[in-house]
Amino acid sequence: MYIREAHPTDSARPARHVEIEQPKTYLRRQEVAITCSVNLNLTIPMLVDDLNDTISRTFDAMPDRLYIIRDGKIAYKGGHGPRGFDVAELESALVRMLPKQR
């Protein structure tokens, strides 16, 4: 999910490694997301949040958050990332969701 830029060039704390202004239109937000996806060679679908950051606010996604969505419901909600990521916890949650082997 591409959401609001965390450190755009037009903010008080711009990133040093990328130069992106905060998109002011949805079309521009889509363009930035596509550029990111292409430059990172992503092969998974990317969703783009609206300019009101509806999804980001709903899922408390800033700055990063890992979720597992199963059958349209939140099956796992990780801590705020990147420092709050617990990969072992996420992996354990995924394993618990797998069908039991006979």
PyMOL CGO cylinders between C-alpha atoms (Angstrom):
from pymol import cmd
from pymol.cgo import CYLINDER

trace = [
    CYLINDER, 0.00, 0.00, 0.00, 1.39, 3.37, -0.98, 0.3, 1, 1, 1, 1, 1, 1,
    CYLINDER, 1.39, 3.37, -0.98, 0.41, 6.01, 1.58, 0.3, 1, 1, 1, 1, 1, 1,
    CYLINDER, 0.41, 6.01, 1.58, 1.47, 9.56, 2.38, 0.3, 1, 1, 1, 1, 1, 1,
    CYLINDER, 1.47, 9.56, 2.38, 5.18, 10.25, 1.99, 0.3, 1, 1, 1, 1, 1, 1,
    CYLINDER, 5.18, 10.25, 1.99, 6.84, 10.10, 5.38, 0.3, 1, 1, 1, 1, 1, 1,
    CYLINDER, 6.84, 10.10, 5.38, 9.70, 12.48, 4.53, 0.3, 1, 1, 1, 1, 1, 1,
    CYLINDER, 9.70, 12.48, 4.53, 8.90, 14.47, 1.39, 0.3, 1, 1, 1, 1, 1, 1,
    CYLINDER, 8.90, 14.47, 1.39, 11.19, 17.25, 0.17, 0.3, 1, 1, 1, 1, 1, 1,
    CYLINDER, 11.19, 17.25, 0.17, 8.59, 19.86, 1.11, 0.3, 1, 1, 1, 1, 1, 1,
    CYLINDER, 8.59, 19.86, 1.11, 8.53, 18.85, 4.79, 0.3, 1, 1, 1, 1, 1, 1,
    CYLINDER, 8.53, 18.85, 4.79, 10.52, 19.83, 7.87, 0.3, 1, 1, 1, 1, 1, 1,
    CYLINDER, 10.52, 19.83, 7.87, 12.30, 16.43, 7.83, 0.3, 1, 1, 1, 1, 1, 1,
    CYLINDER, 12.30, 16.43, 7.83, 12.98, 15.50, 4.18, 0.3, 1, 1, 1, 1, 1, 1,
    CYLINDER, 12.98, 15.50, 4.18, 14.62, 12.19, 3.34, 0.3, 1, 1, 1, 1, 1, 1,
    CYLINDER, 14.62, 12.19, 3.34, 18.18, 12.33, 2.08, 0.3, 1, 1, 1, 1, 1, 1,
    CYLINDER, 18.18, 12.33, 2.08, 18.00, 9.31, -0.21, 0.3, 1, 1, 1, 1, 1, 1,
    CYLINDER, 18.00, 9.31, -0.21, 14.86, 10.18, -2.22, 0.3, 1, 1, 1, 1, 1, 1,
    CYLINDER, 14.86, 10.18, -2.22, 13.54, 13.46, -3.51, 0.3, 1, 1, 1, 1, 1, 1,
    CYLINDER, 13.54, 13.46, -3.51, 9.76, 13.34, -3.64, 0.3, 1, 1, 1, 1, 1, 1,
    CYLINDER, 9.76, 13.34, -3.64, 7.36, 16.16, -2.87, 0.3, 1, 1, 1, 1, 1, 1,
    CYLINDER, 7.36, 16.16, -2.87, 4.16, 15.23, -1.05, 0.3, 1, 1, 1, 1, 1, 1,
    CYLINDER, 4.16, 15.23, -1.05, 1.70, 14.38, -3.87, 0.3, 1, 1, 1, 1, 1, 1,
    CYLINDER, 1.70, 14.38, -3.87, -1.08, 16.97, -4.07, 0.3, 1, 1, 1, 1, 1, 1,
    CYLINDER, -1.08, 16.97, -4.07, -3.34, 14.94, -6.38, 0.3, 1, 1, 1, 1, 1, 1,
    CYLINDER, -3.34, 14.94, -6.38, -4.35, 11.31, -6.50, 0.3, 1, 1, 1, 1, 1, 1,
    CYLINDER, -4.35, 11.31, -6.50, -2.91, 11.03, -10.02, 0.3, 1, 1, 1, 1, 1, 1,
    CYLINDER, -2.91, 11.03, -10.02, 0.48, 12.21, -8.75, 0.3, 1, 1, 1, 1, 1, 1,
    CYLINDER, 0.48, 12.21, -8.75, 0.30, 9.75, -5.84, 0.3, 1, 1, 1, 1, 1, 1,
    CYLINDER, 0.30, 9.75, -5.84, -0.34, 6.97, -8.36, 0.3, 1, 1, 1, 1, 1, 1,
    CYLINDER, -0.34, 6.97, -8.36, 2.63, 8.11, -10.48, 0.3, 1, 1, 1, 1, 1, 1,
    CYLINDER, 2.63, 8.11, -10.48, 4.97, 8.04, -7.48, 0.3, 1, 1, 1, 1, 1, 1,
    CYLINDER, 4.97, 8.04, -7.48, 3.70, 4.58, -6.50, 0.3, 1, 1, 1, 1, 1, 1,
    CYLINDER, 3.70, 4.58, -6.50, 4.25, 3.23, -10.02, 0.3, 1, 1, 1, 1, 1, 1,
    CYLINDER, 4.25, 3.23, -10.02, 7.75, 4.71, -10.17, 0.3, 1, 1, 1, 1, 1, 1,
    CYLINDER, 7.75, 4.71, -10.17, 8.57, 3.12, -6.82, 0.3, 1, 1, 1, 1, 1, 1,
    CYLINDER, 8.57, 3.12, -6.82, 7.17, -0.24, -7.90, 0.3, 1, 1, 1, 1, 1, 1,
    CYLINDER, 7.17, -0.24, -7.90, 9.14, -0.20, -11.17, 0.3, 1, 1, 1, 1, 1, 1,
    CYLINDER, 9.14, -0.20, -11.17, 12.40, 0.97, -9.58, 0.3, 1, 1, 1, 1, 1, 1,
    CYLINDER, 12.40, 0.97, -9.58, 12.20, -1.69, -6.87, 0.3, 1, 1, 1, 1, 1, 1,
    CYLINDER, 12.20, -1.69, -6.87, 11.18, -4.40, -9.37, 0.3, 1, 1, 1, 1, 1, 1,
    CYLINDER, 11.18, -4.40, -9.37, 8.12, -5.25, -7.28, 0.3, 1, 1, 1, 1, 1, 1,
    CYLINDER, 8.12, -5.25, -7.28, 6.02, -8.10, -8.62, 0.3, 1, 1, 1, 1, 1, 1,
    CYLINDER, 6.02, -8.10, -8.62, 3.17, -7.85, -6.13, 0.3, 1, 1, 1, 1, 1, 1,
    CYLINDER, 3.17, -7.85, -6.13, 0.14, -5.60, -6.62, 0.3, 1, 1, 1, 1, 1, 1,
    CYLINDER, 0.14, -5.60, -6.62, 0.38, -2.14, -5.10, 0.3, 1, 1, 1, 1, 1, 1,
    CYLINDER, 0.38, -2.14, -5.10, -2.63, -0.31, -3.77, 0.3, 1, 1, 1, 1, 1, 1,
    CYLINDER, -2.63, -0.31, -3.77, -2.65, 3.49, -3.50, 0.3, 1, 1, 1, 1, 1, 1,
    CYLINDER, -2.65, 3.49, -3.50, -4.39, 5.22, -0.59, 0.3, 1, 1, 1, 1, 1, 1,
    CYLINDER, -4.39, 5.22, -0.59, -6.58, 8.26, -1.23, 0.3, 1, 1, 1, 1, 1, 1,
    CYLINDER, -6.58, 8.26, -1.23, -5.40, 11.79, -0.41, 0.3, 1, 1, 1, 1, 1, 1,
    CYLINDER, -5.40, 11.79, -0.41, -7.30, 11.71, 2.91, 0.3, 1, 1, 1, 1, 1, 1,
    CYLINDER, -7.30, 11.71, 2.91, -5.19, 8.69, 3.90, 0.3, 1, 1, 1, 1, 1, 1,
    CYLINDER, -5.19, 8.69, 3.90, -8.32, 6.72, 4.72, 0.3, 1, 1, 1, 1, 1, 1,
    CYLINDER, -8.32, 6.72, 4.72, -6.69, 3.28, 4.70, 0.3, 1, 1, 1, 1, 1, 1,
    CYLINDER, -6.69, 3.28, 4.70, -3.56, 4.45, 6.49, 0.3, 1, 1, 1, 1, 1, 1,
    CYLINDER, -3.56, 4.45, 6.49, -5.65, 5.99, 9.28, 0.3, 1, 1, 1, 1, 1, 1,
    CYLINDER, -5.65, 5.99, 9.28, -7.98, 2.99, 9.50, 0.3, 1, 1, 1, 1, 1, 1,
    CYLINDER, -7.98, 2.99, 9.50, -5.10, 0.55, 9.83, 0.3, 1, 1, 1, 1, 1, 1,
    CYLINDER, -5.10, 0.55, 9.83, -2.84, 2.87, 11.86, 0.3, 1, 1, 1, 1, 1, 1,
    CYLINDER, -2.84, 2.87, 11.86, -0.19, 2.24, 9.22, 0.3, 1, 1, 1, 1, 1, 1,
    CYLINDER, -0.19, 2.24, 9.22, 2.24, 5.12, 9.74, 0.3, 1, 1, 1, 1, 1, 1,
    CYLINDER, 2.24, 5.12, 9.74, 5.13, 4.69, 9.38, 0.3, 1, 1, 1, 1, 1, 1,
    CYLINDER, 5.13, 4.69, 9.38, 4.88, 0.94, 8.61, 0.3, 1, 1, 1, 1, 1, 1,
    CYLINDER, 4.88, 0.94, 8.61, 2.77, -1.92, 9.81, 0.3, 1, 1, 1, 1, 1, 1,
    CYLINDER, 2.77, -1.92, 9.81, 2.50, -5.61, 8.90, 0.3, 1, 1, 1, 1, 1, 1,
    CYLINDER, 2.50, -5.61, 8.90, -0.92, -7.22, 8.66, 0.3, 1, 1, 1, 1, 1, 1,
    CYLINDER, -0.92, -7.22, 8.66, -2.26, -10.60, 7.65, 0.3, 1, 1, 1, 1, 1, 1,
    CYLINDER, -2.26, -10.60, 7.65, -5.75, -10.33, 6.21, 0.3, 1, 1, 1, 1, 1, 1,
    CYLINDER, -5.75, -10.33, 6.21, -7.66, -13.60, 6.02, 0.3, 1, 1, 1, 1, 1, 1,
    CYLINDER, -7.66, -13.60, 6.02, -11.20, -13.99, 4.75, 0.3, 1, 1, 1, 1, 1, 1,
    CYLINDER, -11.20, -13.99, 4.75, -11.56, -10.20, 4.77, 0.3, 1, 1, 1, 1, 1, 1,
    CYLINDER, -11.56, -10.20, 4.77, -10.65, -9.90, 8.46, 0.3, 1, 1, 1, 1, 1, 1,
    CYLINDER, -10.65, -9.90, 8.46, -7.50, -8.90, 10.30, 0.3, 1, 1, 1, 1, 1, 1,
    CYLINDER, -7.50, -8.90, 10.30, -5.85, -12.14, 11.38, 0.3, 1, 1, 1, 1, 1, 1,
    CYLINDER, -5.85, -12.14, 11.38, -2.60, -10.52, 12.53, 0.3, 1, 1, 1, 1, 1, 1,
    CYLINDER, -2.60, -10.52, 12.53, -1.60, -6.95, 13.32, 0.3, 1, 1, 1, 1, 1, 1,
    CYLINDER, -1.60, -6.95, 13.32, 2.08, -6.32, 13.95, 0.3, 1, 1, 1, 1, 1, 1,
    CYLINDER, 2.08, -6.32, 13.95, 3.73, -3.50, 15.84, 0.3, 1, 1, 1, 1, 1, 1,
    CYLINDER, 3.73, -3.50, 15.84, 4.65, -0.13, 14.37, 0.3, 1, 1, 1, 1, 1, 1,
    CYLINDER, 4.65, -0.13, 14.37, 7.58, -0.59, 12.06, 0.3, 1, 1, 1, 1, 1, 1,
    CYLINDER, 7.58, -0.59, 12.06, 10.22, -0.74, 11.31, 0.3, 1, 1, 1, 1, 1, 1,
    CYLINDER, 10.22, -0.74, 11.31, 11.42, -1.08, 14.91, 0.3, 1, 1, 1, 1, 1, 1,
    CYLINDER, 11.42, -1.08, 14.91, 8.21, -2.78, 16.02, 0.3, 1, 1, 1, 1, 1, 1,
    CYLINDER, 8.21, -2.78, 16.02, 8.36, -5.53, 13.39, 0.3, 1, 1, 1, 1, 1, 1,
    CYLINDER, 8.36, -5.53, 13.39, 8.62, -8.99, 14.88, 0.3, 1, 1, 1, 1, 1, 1,
    CYLINDER, 8.62, -8.99, 14.88, 9.31, -11.32, 11.99, 0.3, 1, 1, 1, 1, 1, 1,
    CYLINDER, 9.31, -11.32, 11.99, 9.24, -14.44, 14.19, 0.3, 1, 1, 1, 1, 1, 1,
    CYLINDER, 9.24, -14.44, 14.19, 5.81, -13.44, 15.50, 0.3, 1, 1, 1, 1, 1, 1,
    CYLINDER, 5.81, -13.44, 15.50, 4.54, -12.84, 11.95, 0.3, 1, 1, 1, 1, 1, 1,
    CYLINDER, 4.54, -12.84, 11.95, 5.94, -16.19, 10.80, 0.3, 1, 1, 1, 1, 1, 1,
    CYLINDER, 5.94, -16.19, 10.80, 4.34, -17.95, 13.77, 0.3, 1, 1, 1, 1, 1, 1,
    CYLINDER, 4.34, -17.95, 13.77, 0.97, -16.37, 12.92, 0.3, 1, 1, 1, 1, 1, 1,
    CYLINDER, 0.97, -16.37, 12.92, 1.29, -17.56, 9.32, 0.3, 1, 1, 1, 1, 1, 1,
    CYLINDER, 1.29, -17.56, 9.32, 2.22, -21.09, 10.40, 0.3, 1, 1, 1, 1, 1, 1,
    CYLINDER, 2.22, -21.09, 10.40, -0.82, -21.25, 12.72, 0.3, 1, 1, 1, 1, 1, 1,
    CYLINDER, -0.82, -21.25, 12.72, -3.04, -20.37, 9.75, 0.3, 1, 1, 1, 1, 1, 1,
    CYLINDER, -3.04, -20.37, 9.75, -1.70, -23.13, 7.50, 0.3, 1, 1, 1, 1, 1, 1,
    CYLINDER, -1.70, -23.13, 7.50, -3.75, -26.30, 7.21, 0.3, 1, 1, 1, 1, 1, 1,
    CYLINDER, -3.75, -26.30, 7.21, -2.48, -29.03, 9.53, 0.3, 1, 1, 1, 1, 1, 1,
    CYLINDER, -2.48, -29.03, 9.53, -0.36, -31.69, 7.79, 0.3, 1, 1, 1, 1, 1, 1,
    CYLINDER, -0.36, -31.69, 7.79, -1.48, -35.30, 8.25, 0.3, 1, 1, 1, 1, 1, 1,
]
cmd.load_cgo(trace, "trace")
